[in-house]
Amino acid sequence: MKSLAQLKKELLADGVIDASEVKELEVALYADGKIDTEEAEFLLI
């Protein structure tokens, strides 16, 4: 699985987050069934 830093870099590379990237983000963030502090901060930045 990608790190949050790598995922962020890829998501922001073209300046647009499309539907497939939203799905990838959802899968990564909910992989363990919850959003932890690091993941919540990722969403806010």
Secondary structure, 3 states (H helix, E strand, C coil): CCCHHHHHHHHHCCCCCCHHHHHHHHHHHCCCCCCCHHHHHHHHC
